[in-house]
Amino acid sequence: MALITYVEFNGTRHDVQVKSGKTVMEGARDNGVPGIDADCGGACACSTCHVYLDPAWVERVPKKDAMEEDMLDFAYQTDPVRSRLTCQIKVTEALDGLVVHIPEKQI
């Protein structure tokens, strides 16, 4: 398990315990966190689970692959360093305390 903090655009925080092996997107979806739409269900076929990693976590989260990079081209106001698709981040105990910031909207 890992405690993941999802921060809405308006600053509302959601602290969620997510089982190891799940994705950060599944943690949000399964716990009703608003702002992570996950239209494709986690297939890395859309960009509606886009978030910004908290700066303290950028180097601690496994790097994105080429498919995720391509899908981020469709996300709203991406940041080349901090933007990630939550469907591509597998939860492990090493991610305990992860903080992600949800953008103003998903497209």
C-alpha positions as CSV (number, residue, x, y, z in Angstrom):
1,M,0.0,0.0,0.0
2,A,1.0,3.6,-0.6
3,L,-0.5,6.8,0.4
4,I,-1.1,8.9,-2.7
5,T,-2.2,12.6,-2.4
6,Y,-4.2,13.9,-5.3
7,V,-4.5,17.7,-5.3
8,E,-7.3,19.2,-7.3
9,F,-6.8,22.4,-9.3
10,N,-8.7,24.3,-6.6
11,G,-6.3,23.0,-3.9
12,T,-8.6,20.3,-2.4
13,R,-6.5,17.4,-1.3
14,H,-7.5,13.7,-1.4
15,D,-5.3,11.3,0.6
16,V,-5.9,7.8,-0.7
17,Q,-4.4,4.4,0.3
18,V,-3.7,2.6,-3.0
19,K,-2.7,-1.1,-3.2
20,S,0.6,-2.0,-4.7
21,G,0.2,-3.2,-8.3
22,K,-2.6,-0.8,-9.0
23,T,-2.0,2.4,-11.0
24,V,-2.2,5.9,-9.7
25,M,-5.2,6.3,-12.0
26,E,-7.0,3.3,-10.5
27,G,-6.5,4.8,-7.1
28,A,-8.2,8.0,-8.1
29,R,-11.0,6.3,-10.0
30,D,-11.8,3.7,-7.3
31,N,-11.9,6.5,-4.7
32,G,-14.0,9.1,-6.6
33,V,-11.2,11.6,-7.0
34,P,-12.6,14.3,-9.3
35,G,-10.5,15.5,-12.3
36,I,-9.0,12.2,-13.4
37,D,-11.4,11.1,-16.1
38,A,-9.6,8.0,-17.4
39,D,-11.8,7.7,-20.5
40,C,-9.8,4.8,-22.0
41,G,-9.7,2.9,-18.7
42,G,-6.0,2.8,-18.4
43,A,-4.9,1.7,-21.9
44,C,-2.7,4.7,-22.5
45,A,-5.0,5.6,-25.4
46,C,-6.1,9.1,-24.2
47,S,-4.7,11.8,-22.0
48,T,-7.6,12.2,-19.6
49,C,-5.7,11.0,-16.6
50,H,-2.9,13.6,-16.9
51,V,-1.4,15.1,-13.7
52,Y,1.7,17.1,-12.7
53,L,4.1,15.3,-10.4
54,D,5.0,17.3,-7.3
55,P,8.5,18.6,-7.9
56,A,9.8,16.5,-5.0
57,W,8.7,13.3,-6.8
58,V,9.9,13.9,-10.4
59,E,13.1,11.9,-10.0
60,R,11.6,9.3,-7.8
61,V,8.8,8.1,-10.1
62,P,9.9,5.7,-12.9
63,K,10.5,7.4,-16.2
64,K,7.8,7.6,-18.9
65,D,8.1,5.5,-22.0
66,A,7.7,6.6,-25.6
67,M,4.0,5.6,-25.8
68,E,3.2,7.8,-22.7
69,E,5.3,10.7,-24.2
70,D,3.2,10.4,-27.4
71,M,-0.1,10.5,-25.5
72,L,0.9,13.5,-23.5
73,D,1.0,15.5,-26.7
74,F,-2.8,15.5,-26.4
75,A,-3.0,16.6,-22.8
76,Y,-4.0,20.0,-21.5
77,Q,-1.1,22.4,-20.8
78,T,1.7,19.8,-20.3
79,D,4.9,20.4,-18.5
80,P,7.9,18.6,-20.1
81,V,9.3,17.5,-16.7
82,R,6.3,17.1,-14.4
83,S,3.4,15.9,-16.7
84,R,2.5,12.2,-16.4
85,L,-0.4,9.9,-17.3
86,T,-1.5,8.3,-14.0
87,C,-2.5,5.1,-15.9
88,Q,1.2,4.5,-16.5
89,I,2.4,4.8,-13.0
90,K,2.3,1.5,-11.1
91,V,2.0,1.9,-7.3
92,T,4.7,0.4,-5.2
93,E,5.7,1.0,-1.6
94,A,8.4,3.2,-2.9
95,L,5.7,5.7,-4.0
96,D,4.3,6.0,-0.5
97,G,3.7,9.8,0.0
98,L,3.5,10.6,-3.7
99,V,1.8,13.9,-4.5
100,V,0.2,14.6,-7.8
101,H,-1.5,17.8,-9.0
102,I,-4.6,17.6,-11.2
103,P,-4.8,20.1,-14.1
104,E,-7.6,22.6,-14.5
105,K,-9.2,20.3,-17.1
106,Q,-8.7,17.2,-19.1
107,I,-9.0,17.0,-22.9
